[in-house]
Amino acid sequence: MQESFLHQIGQALRSRREELGMTQEEAAQRLGMHRTYYSSIERGLKDVRIKTLRRICEKLDVRMRTVVGKAEQ
Amino acid sequence: MQESFLHQIGQALRSRREELGMTQEEAAQRLGMHRTYYSSIERGLKDVRIKTLRRICEKLDVRMRTVVGKAEQ
């Protein structure tokens, strides 16, 4: 259940990034993260901290409540 | 700015807990956390992981999107 919540968060981030026409490479670069690390977040494999999720949302120009809301659906 | 975001998250958790008439002690107990640790989350001093915030929201019977939404206002 919580596993799946991280997956939903990751999915929401991925679809927002794709909406922007941004590659994982570009997103990772903006965040100063390694692409494989960023990719593992989108795949729901990383239980990141609040500030990290917030920073990702900022770089993807989306509100965190929107991402969390999609994950909770 | 990100510091203050954690403070806003903490405030939102605190007001929800108070709405329930729950003490920090009770909330911490339900979460299996030490009271001082739980207290430091409400004071915005801990950058907890997504699953931890989700678990706190579940114990406080509130949606995480609501807590995040209040913090983003």
N, CA and C atoms of all chains as a GROMACS GRO file, in nm:
protein
  438
    1MET      N    1   0.085  -0.121   0.000
    1MET     CA    2   0.000   0.000   0.000
    1MET      C    3   0.088   0.125   0.000
    2GLN      N    4   0.186   0.130   0.090
    2GLN     CA    5   0.276   0.245   0.090
    2GLN      C    6   0.373   0.234  -0.027
    3GLU      N    7   0.413   0.110  -0.060
    3GLU     CA    8   0.493   0.088  -0.180
    3GLU      C    9   0.422   0.150  -0.298
    4SER      N   10   0.296   0.116  -0.312
    4SER     CA   11   0.221   0.163  -0.426
    4SER      C   12   0.204   0.316  -0.421
    5PHE      N   13   0.202   0.373  -0.303
    5PHE     CA   14   0.192   0.520  -0.295
    5PHE      C   15   0.314   0.586  -0.359
    6LEU      N   16   0.432   0.532  -0.330
    6LEU     CA   17   0.554   0.586  -0.392
    6LEU      C   18   0.550   0.569  -0.544
    7HIS      N   19   0.493   0.458  -0.588
    7HIS     CA   20   0.479   0.437  -0.733
    7HIS      C   21   0.385   0.542  -0.794
    8GLN      N   22   0.279   0.571  -0.722
    8GLN     CA   23   0.184   0.672  -0.771
    8GLN      C   24   0.249   0.810  -0.776
    9ILE      N   25   0.327   0.841  -0.675
    9ILE     CA   26   0.400   0.969  -0.674
    9ILE      C   27   0.493   0.974  -0.796
   10GLY      N   28   0.565   0.867  -0.816
   10GLY     CA   29   0.658   0.859  -0.929
   10GLY      C   30   0.587   0.875  -1.063
   11GLN      N   31   0.472   0.809  -1.076
   11GLN     CA   32   0.392   0.819  -1.198
   11GLN      C   33   0.349   0.964  -1.223
   12ALA      N   34   0.305   1.029  -1.116
   12ALA     CA   35   0.259   1.168  -1.129
   12ALA      C   36   0.373   1.259  -1.173
   13LEU      N   37   0.492   1.234  -1.119
   13LEU     CA   38   0.609   1.314  -1.159
   13LEU      C   39   0.644   1.287  -1.305
   14ARG      N   40   0.641   1.160  -1.341
   14ARG     CA   41   0.673   1.123  -1.478
   14ARG      C   42   0.576   1.188  -1.577
   15SER      N   43   0.448   1.180  -1.548
   15SER     CA   44   0.353   1.235  -1.647
   15SER      C   45   0.366   1.387  -1.655
   16ARG      N   46   0.397   1.452  -1.542
   16ARG     CA   47   0.418   1.596  -1.547
   16ARG      C   48   0.542   1.630  -1.630
   17ARG      N   49   0.650   1.553  -1.610
   17ARG     CA   50   0.773   1.577  -1.687
   17ARG      C   51   0.746   1.558  -1.836
   18GLU      N   52   0.672   1.452  -1.869
   18GLU     CA   53   0.643   1.425  -2.011
   18GLU      C   54   0.556   1.536  -2.071
   19GLU      N   55   0.464   1.585  -1.989
   19GLU     CA   56   0.378   1.697  -2.030
   19GLU      C   57   0.464   1.816  -2.073
   20LEU      N   58   0.576   1.833  -2.005
   20LEU     CA   59   0.667   1.944  -2.035
   20LEU      C   60   0.761   1.910  -2.152
   21GLY      N   61   0.753   1.786  -2.201
   21GLY     CA   62   0.843   1.744  -2.308
   21GLY      C   63   0.987   1.738  -2.261
   22MET      N   64   1.005   1.709  -2.133
   22MET     CA   65   1.140   1.708  -2.075
   22MET      C   66   1.186   1.561  -2.064
   23THR      N   67   1.314   1.537  -2.091
   23THR     CA   68   1.366   1.401  -2.072
   23THR      C   69   1.405   1.382  -1.925
   24GLN      N   70   1.424   1.257  -1.885
   24GLN     CA   71   1.473   1.230  -1.748
   24GLN      C   72   1.609   1.294  -1.730
   25GLU      N   73   1.688   1.289  -1.834
   25GLU     CA   74   1.822   1.349  -1.832
   25GLU      C   75   1.815   1.498  -1.798
   26GLU      N   76   1.725   1.566  -1.865
   26GLU     CA   77   1.710   1.711  -1.842
   26GLU      C   78   1.660   1.740  -1.701
   27ALA      N   79   1.559   1.662  -1.659
   27ALA     CA   80   1.505   1.682  -1.524
   27ALA      C   81   1.614   1.660  -1.420
   28ALA      N   82   1.688   1.552  -1.437
   28ALA     CA   83   1.795   1.520  -1.343
   28ALA      C   84   1.900   1.631  -1.339
   29GLN      N   85   1.931   1.683  -1.456
   29GLN     CA   86   2.031   1.790  -1.465
   29GLN      C   87   1.984   1.915  -1.390
   30ARG      N   88   1.859   1.952  -1.411
   30ARG     CA   89   1.805   2.069  -1.342
   30ARG      C   90   1.809   2.052  -1.191
   31LEU      N   91   1.796   1.924  -1.149
   31LEU     CA   92   1.793   1.895  -1.006
   31LEU      C   93   1.931   1.869  -0.948
   32GLY      N   94   2.029   1.861  -1.035
   32GLY     CA   95   2.164   1.828  -0.988
   32GLY      C   96   2.171   1.685  -0.934
   33MET      N   97   2.091   1.597  -0.997
   33MET     CA   98   2.089   1.456  -0.956
   33MET      C   99   2.143   1.370  -1.070
   34HIS      N  100   2.186   1.252  -1.037
   34HIS     CA  101   2.225   1.157  -1.141
   34HIS      C  102   2.096   1.107  -1.208
   35ARG      N  103   2.100   1.085  -1.338
   35ARG     CA  104   1.980   1.041  -1.410
   35ARG      C  105   1.922   0.912  -1.353
   36THR      N  106   2.010   0.819  -1.317
   36THR     CA  107   1.959   0.690  -1.266
   36THR      C  108   1.888   0.709  -1.130
   37TYR      N  109   1.935   0.805  -1.054
   37TYR     CA  110   1.869   0.833  -0.925
   37TYR      C  111   1.731   0.894  -0.952
   38TYR      N  112   1.729   0.993  -1.040
   38TYR     CA  113   1.600   1.055  -1.073
   38TYR      C  114   1.503   0.951  -1.128
   39SER      N  115   1.555   0.866  -1.214
   39SER     CA  116   1.472   0.760  -1.274
   39SER      C  117   1.414   0.668  -1.166
   40SER      N  118   1.492   0.638  -1.065
   40SER     CA  119   1.444   0.548  -0.959
   40SER      C  120   1.334   0.616  -0.875
   41ILE      N  121   1.336   0.748  -0.869
   41ILE     CA  122   1.227   0.820  -0.801
   41ILE      C  123   1.098   0.804  -0.883
   42GLU      N  124   1.110   0.825  -1.013
   42GLU     CA  125   0.990   0.811  -1.099
   42GLU      C  126   0.936   0.668  -1.096
   43ARG      N  127   1.024   0.572  -1.071
   43ARG     CA  128   0.978   0.433  -1.066
   43ARG      C  129   0.928   0.394  -0.925
   44GLY      N  130   0.927   0.490  -0.836
   44GLY     CA  131   0.872   0.464  -0.702
   44GLY      C  132   0.964   0.382  -0.614
   45LEU      N  133   1.092   0.386  -0.645
   45LEU     CA  134   1.188   0.305  -0.570
   45LEU      C  135   1.257   0.382  -0.458
   46LYS      N  136   1.236   0.516  -0.456
   46LYS     CA  137   1.304   0.597  -0.355
   46LYS      C  138   1.201   0.672  -0.270
   47ASP      N  139   1.215   0.654  -0.141
   47ASP     CA  140   1.128   0.724  -0.046
   47ASP      C  141   1.197   0.855  -0.009
   48VAL      N  142   1.185   0.954  -0.097
   48VAL     CA  143   1.261   1.078  -0.077
   48VAL      C  144   1.202   1.164   0.035
   49ARG      N  145   1.280   1.260   0.078
   49ARG     CA  146   1.235   1.351   0.183
   49ARG      C  147   1.144   1.460   0.125
   50ILE      N  148   1.067   1.520   0.214
   50ILE     CA  149   0.971   1.623   0.173
   50ILE      C  150   1.037   1.733   0.090
   51LYS      N  151   1.150   1.785   0.137
   51LYS     CA  152   1.216   1.895   0.065
   51LYS      C  153   1.259   1.853  -0.074
   52THR      N  154   1.300   1.726  -0.088
   52THR     CA  155   1.342   1.677  -0.219
   52THR      C  156   1.222   1.672  -0.314
   53LEU      N  157   1.111   1.617  -0.264
   53LEU     CA  158   0.990   1.612  -0.347
   53LEU      C  159   0.946   1.753  -0.384
   54ARG      N  160   0.955   1.842  -0.289
   54ARG     CA  161   0.918   1.982  -0.313
   54ARG      C  162   1.006   2.044  -0.422
   55ARG      N  163   1.134   2.014  -0.416
   55ARG     CA  164   1.229   2.070  -0.513
   55ARG      C  165   1.202   2.012  -0.652
   56ILE      N  166   1.170   1.883  -0.659
   56ILE     CA  167   1.137   1.823  -0.788
   56ILE      C  168   1.012   1.891  -0.845
   57CYS      N  169   0.912   1.909  -0.761
   57CYS     CA  170   0.788   1.974  -0.806
   57CYS      C  171   0.816   2.114  -0.858
   58GLU      N  172   0.903   2.186  -0.789
   58GLU     CA  173   0.936   2.322  -0.834
   58GLU      C  174   1.001   2.319  -0.973
   59LYS      N  175   1.094   2.226  -0.993
   59LYS     CA  176   1.163   2.218  -1.122
   59LYS      C  177   1.067   2.173  -1.232
   60LEU      N  178   0.964   2.099  -1.194
   60LEU     CA  179   0.866   2.053  -1.293
   60LEU      C  180   0.746   2.150  -1.299
   61ASP      N  181   0.760   2.261  -1.227
   61ASP     CA  182   0.657   2.365  -1.229
   61ASP      C  183   0.516   2.309  -1.202
   62VAL      N  184   0.507   2.235  -1.096
   62VAL     CA  185   0.378   2.177  -1.057
   62VAL      C  186   0.368   2.188  -0.905
   63ARG      N  187   0.248   2.205  -0.855
   63ARG     CA  188   0.231   2.210  -0.709
   63ARG      C  189   0.243   2.070  -0.650
   64MET      N  190   0.304   2.065  -0.534
   64MET     CA  191   0.321   1.935  -0.469
   64MET      C  192   0.184   1.876  -0.432
   65ARG      N  193   0.089   1.960  -0.399
   65ARG     CA  194  -0.044   1.910  -0.364
   65ARG      C  195  -0.108   1.837  -0.483
   66THR      N  196  -0.074   1.884  -0.604
   66THR     CA  197  -0.128   1.822  -0.724
   66THR      C  198  -0.070   1.682  -0.741
   67VAL      N  199   0.060   1.672  -0.723
   67VAL     CA  200   0.129   1.543  -0.735
   67VAL      C  201   0.078   1.446  -0.628
   68VAL      N  202   0.068   1.495  -0.505
   68VAL     CA  203   0.021   1.410  -0.394
   68VAL      C  204  -0.125   1.373  -0.415
   69GLY      N  205  -0.202   1.468  -0.463
   69GLY     CA  206  -0.344   1.441  -0.489
   69GLY      C  207  -0.362   1.331  -0.591
   70LYS      N  208  -0.283   1.334  -0.698
   70LYS     CA  209  -0.291   1.228  -0.800
   70LYS      C  210  -0.252   1.093  -0.741
   71ALA      N  211  -0.152   1.095  -0.655
   71ALA     CA  212  -0.106   0.970  -0.593
   71ALA      C  213  -0.210   0.912  -0.498
   72GLU      N  214  -0.290   0.998  -0.439
   72GLU     CA  215  -0.390   0.954  -0.342
   72GLU      C  216  -0.520   0.906  -0.408
   73GLN      N  217  -0.532   0.930  -0.536
   73GLN     CA  218  -0.658   0.894  -0.603
   73GLN      C  219  -0.683   0.744  -0.605
   74MET      N  220   1.294   2.950   0.253
   74MET     CA  221   1.174   2.915   0.176
   74MET      C  222   1.140   2.768   0.196
   75GLN      N  223   1.240   2.680   0.181
   75GLN     CA  224   1.213   2.539   0.204
   75GLN      C  225   1.204   2.512   0.354
   76GLU      N  226   1.284   2.586   0.434
   76GLU     CA  227   1.273   2.579   0.579
   76GLU      C  228   1.130   2.606   0.618
   77SER      N  229   1.078   2.716   0.564
   77SER     CA  230   0.945   2.757   0.602
   77SER      C  231   0.840   2.657   0.552
   78PHE      N  232   0.868   2.589   0.444
   78PHE     CA  233   0.774   2.487   0.397
   78PHE      C  234   0.759   2.375   0.501
   79LEU      N  235   0.870   2.331   0.557
   79LEU     CA  236   0.862   2.229   0.663
   79LEU      C  237   0.785   2.281   0.784
   80HIS      N  238   0.803   2.409   0.813
   80HIS     CA  239   0.728   2.468   0.925
   80HIS      C  240   0.578   2.466   0.895
   81GLN      N  241   0.545   2.496   0.772
   81GLN     CA  242   0.403   2.497   0.732
   81GLN      C  243   0.344   2.356   0.741
   82ILE      N  244   0.421   2.259   0.698
   82ILE     CA  245   0.377   2.119   0.707
   82ILE      C  246   0.353   2.085   0.855
   83GLY      N  247   0.448   2.121   0.937
   83GLY     CA  248   0.438   2.094   1.081
   83GLY      C  249   0.314   2.161   1.142
   84GLN      N  250   0.291   2.285   1.102
   84GLN     CA  251   0.174   2.360   1.151
   84GLN      C  252   0.044   2.289   1.112
   85ALA      N  253   0.040   2.244   0.989
   85ALA     CA  254  -0.081   2.178   0.938
   85ALA      C  255  -0.106   2.048   1.016
   86LEU      N  256   0.002   1.975   1.047
   86LEU     CA  257  -0.012   1.852   1.125
   86LEU      C  258  -0.059   1.884   1.266
   87ARG      N  259   0.001   1.987   1.323
   87ARG     CA  260  -0.035   2.026   1.459
   87ARG      C  261  -0.183   2.065   1.466
   88SER      N  262  -0.227   2.146   1.372
   88SER     CA  263  -0.366   2.192   1.383
   88SER      C  264  -0.463   2.075   1.360
   89ARG      N  265  -0.426   1.982   1.273
   89ARG     CA  266  -0.512   1.865   1.254
   89ARG      C  267  -0.518   1.781   1.382
   90ARG      N  268  -0.400   1.761   1.444
   90ARG     CA  269  -0.396   1.683   1.568
   90ARG      C  270  -0.482   1.750   1.676
   91GLU      N  271  -0.469   1.883   1.686
   91GLU     CA  272  -0.546   1.955   1.788
   91GLU      C  273  -0.697   1.946   1.760
   92GLU      N  274  -0.730   1.950   1.631
   92GLU     CA  275  -0.869   1.934   1.588
   92GLU      C  276  -0.927   1.802   1.641
   93LEU      N  277  -0.841   1.702   1.647
   93LEU     CA  278  -0.883   1.570   1.696
   93LEU      C  279  -0.880   1.562   1.849
   94GLY      N  280  -0.831   1.668   1.913
   94GLY     CA  281  -0.818   1.667   2.058
   94GLY      C  282  -0.715   1.566   2.106
   95MET      N  283  -0.614   1.545   2.022
   95MET     CA  284  -0.510   1.445   2.052
   95MET      C  285  -0.386   1.517   2.105
   96THR      N  286  -0.321   1.459   2.204
   96THR     CA  287  -0.195   1.518   2.252
   96THR      C  288  -0.080   1.471   2.161
   97GLN      N  289   0.034   1.539   2.171
   97GLN     CA  290   0.154   1.495   2.096
   97GLN      C  291   0.192   1.355   2.143
   98GLU      N  292   0.178   1.334   2.271
   98GLU     CA  293   0.208   1.204   2.331
   98GLU      C  294   0.127   1.092   2.263
   99GLU      N  295  -0.001   1.115   2.249
   99GLU     CA  296  -0.090   1.016   2.187
   99GLU      C  297  -0.055   0.994   2.040
  100ALA      N  298  -0.032   1.105   1.970
  100ALA     CA  299   0.002   1.094   1.828
  100ALA      C  300   0.131   1.013   1.812
  101ALA      N  301   0.230   1.048   1.893
  101ALA     CA  302   0.359   0.979   1.887
  101ALA      C  303   0.342   0.830   1.916
  102GLN      N  304   0.260   0.800   2.013
  102GLN     CA  305   0.237   0.661   2.051
  102GLN      C  306   0.174   0.582   1.936
  103ARG      N  307   0.073   0.642   1.873
  103ARG     CA  308   0.009   0.577   1.758
  103ARG      C  309   0.107   0.550   1.645
  104LEU      N  310   0.207   0.639   1.636
  104LEU     CA  311   0.304   0.629   1.528
  104LEU      C  312   0.425   0.544   1.566
  105GLY      N  313   0.432   0.508   1.693
  105GLY     CA  314   0.549   0.433   1.740
  105GLY      C  315   0.675   0.517   1.736
  106MET      N  316   0.656   0.648   1.762
  106MET     CA  317   0.770   0.742   1.762
  106MET      C  318   0.788   0.794   1.904
  107HIS      N  319   0.907   0.846   1.930
  107HIS     CA  320   0.929   0.914   2.058
  107HIS      C  321   0.857   1.049   2.049
  108ARG      N  322   0.801   1.093   2.161
  108ARG     CA  323   0.726   1.220   2.161
  108ARG      C  324   0.813   1.337   2.115
  109THR      N  325   0.938   1.340   2.158
  109THR     CA  326   1.024   1.453   2.120
  109THR      C  327   1.052   1.454   1.969
  110TYR      N  328   1.056   1.334   1.911
  110TYR     CA  329   1.076   1.327   1.766
  110TYR      C  330   0.952   1.378   1.694
  111TYR      N  331   0.837   1.329   1.739
  111TYR     CA  332   0.712   1.375   1.676
  111TYR      C  333   0.698   1.527   1.692
  112SER      N  334   0.732   1.576   1.809
  112SER     CA  335   0.725   1.720   1.836
  112SER      C  336   0.815   1.799   1.740
  113SER      N  337   0.932   1.744   1.712
  113SER     CA  338   1.024   1.816   1.623
  113SER      C  339   0.971   1.818   1.479
  114ILE      N  340   0.891   1.720   1.442
  114ILE     CA  341   0.826   1.723   1.309
  114ILE      C  342   0.724   1.837   1.305
  115GLU      N  343   0.643   1.847   1.409
  115GLU     CA  344   0.542   1.954   1.414
  115GLU      C  345   0.609   2.091   1.416
  116ARG      N  346   0.730   2.098   1.470
  116ARG     CA  347   0.801   2.227   1.474
  116ARG      C  348   0.879   2.253   1.344
  117GLY      N  349   0.866   2.164   1.248
  117GLY     CA  350   0.930   2.187   1.118
  117GLY      C  351   1.079   2.164   1.120
  118LEU      N  352   1.126   2.086   1.216
  118LEU     CA  353   1.271   2.065   1.230
  118LEU      C  354   1.318   1.937   1.163
  119LYS      N  355   1.224   1.853   1.116
  119LYS     CA  356   1.262   1.726   1.054
  119LYS      C  357   1.209   1.719   0.912
  120ASP      N  358   1.300   1.690   0.821
  120ASP     CA  359   1.264   1.674   0.681
  120ASP      C  360   1.234   1.526   0.658
  121VAL      N  361   1.115   1.484   0.698
  121VAL     CA  362   1.084   1.341   0.694
  121VAL      C  363   1.062   1.290   0.552
  122ARG      N  364   1.063   1.160   0.537
  122ARG     CA  365   1.041   1.097   0.407
  122ARG      C  366   0.890   1.091   0.376
  123ILE      N  367   0.863   1.075   0.247
  123ILE     CA  368   0.724   1.072   0.199
  123ILE      C  369   0.639   0.971   0.276
  124LYS      N  370   0.691   0.850   0.292
  124LYS     CA  371   0.613   0.746   0.359
  124LYS      C  372   0.584   0.781   0.504
  125THR      N  373   0.679   0.850   0.568
  125THR     CA  374   0.658   0.890   0.708
  125THR      C  375   0.547   0.994   0.715
  126LEU      N  376   0.553   1.092   0.627
  126LEU     CA  377   0.447   1.194   0.626
  126LEU      C  378   0.312   1.129   0.596
  127ARG      N  379   0.313   1.037   0.503
  127ARG     CA  380   0.190   0.965   0.467
  127ARG      C  381   0.134   0.891   0.589
  128ARG      N  382   0.223   0.827   0.663
  128ARG     CA  383   0.182   0.749   0.779
  128ARG      C  384   0.125   0.842   0.888
  129ILE      N  385   0.188   0.956   0.907
  129ILE     CA  386   0.138   1.053   1.005
  129ILE      C  387  -0.002   1.098   0.965
  130CYS      N  388  -0.018   1.129   0.835
  130CYS     CA  389  -0.149   1.175   0.786
  130CYS      C  390  -0.255   1.067   0.809
  131GLU      N  391  -0.218   0.942   0.786
  131GLU     CA  392  -0.314   0.832   0.808
  131GLU      C  393  -0.357   0.826   0.954
  132LYS      N  394  -0.260   0.839   1.044
  132LYS     CA  395  -0.292   0.831   1.188
  132LYS      C  396  -0.375   0.951   1.232
  133LEU      N  397  -0.358   1.063   1.162
  133LEU     CA  398  -0.435   1.183   1.196
  133LEU      C  399  -0.562   1.193   1.110
  134ASP      N  400  -0.587   1.086   1.035
  134ASP     CA  401  -0.708   1.077   0.953
  134ASP      C  402  -0.729   1.202   0.865
  135VAL      N  403  -0.625   1.236   0.794
  135VAL     CA  404  -0.631   1.352   0.704
  135VAL      C  405  -0.557   1.315   0.575
  136ARG      N  406  -0.603   1.369   0.464
  136ARG     CA  407  -0.533   1.341   0.339
  136ARG      C  408  -0.403   1.420   0.333
  137MET      N  409  -0.302   1.356   0.277
  137MET     CA  410  -0.173   1.423   0.266
  137MET      C  411  -0.184   1.545   0.175
  138ARG      N  412  -0.270   1.537   0.074
  138ARG     CA  413  -0.285   1.652  -0.016
  138ARG      C  414  -0.338   1.775   0.059
  139THR      N  415  -0.418   1.748   0.162
  139THR     CA  416  -0.473   1.858   0.242
  139THR      C  417  -0.362   1.925   0.323
  140VAL      N  418  -0.280   1.844   0.384
  140VAL     CA  419  -0.167   1.895   0.463
  140VAL      C  420  -0.070   1.973   0.373
  141VAL      N  421  -0.037   1.914   0.259
  141VAL     CA  422   0.056   1.979   0.165
  141VAL      C  423  -0.006   2.106   0.108
  142GLY      N  424  -0.134   2.099   0.079
  142GLY     CA  425  -0.205   2.216   0.027
  142GLY      C  426  -0.200   2.332   0.124
  143LYS      N  427  -0.221   2.303   0.252
  143LYS     CA  428  -0.215   2.410   0.353
  143LYS      C  429  -0.074   2.468   0.360
  144ALA      N  430   0.025   2.382   0.350
  144ALA     CA  431   0.165   2.426   0.357
  144ALA      C  432   0.202   2.513   0.237
  145GLU      N  433   0.137   2.489   0.125
  145GLU     CA  434   0.170   2.562   0.002
  145GLU      C  435   0.097   2.696  -0.008
  146GLN      N  436   0.002   2.720   0.079
  146GLN     CA  437  -0.077   2.844   0.068
  146GLN      C  438   0.007   2.968   0.094
   0.00000   0.00000   0.00000
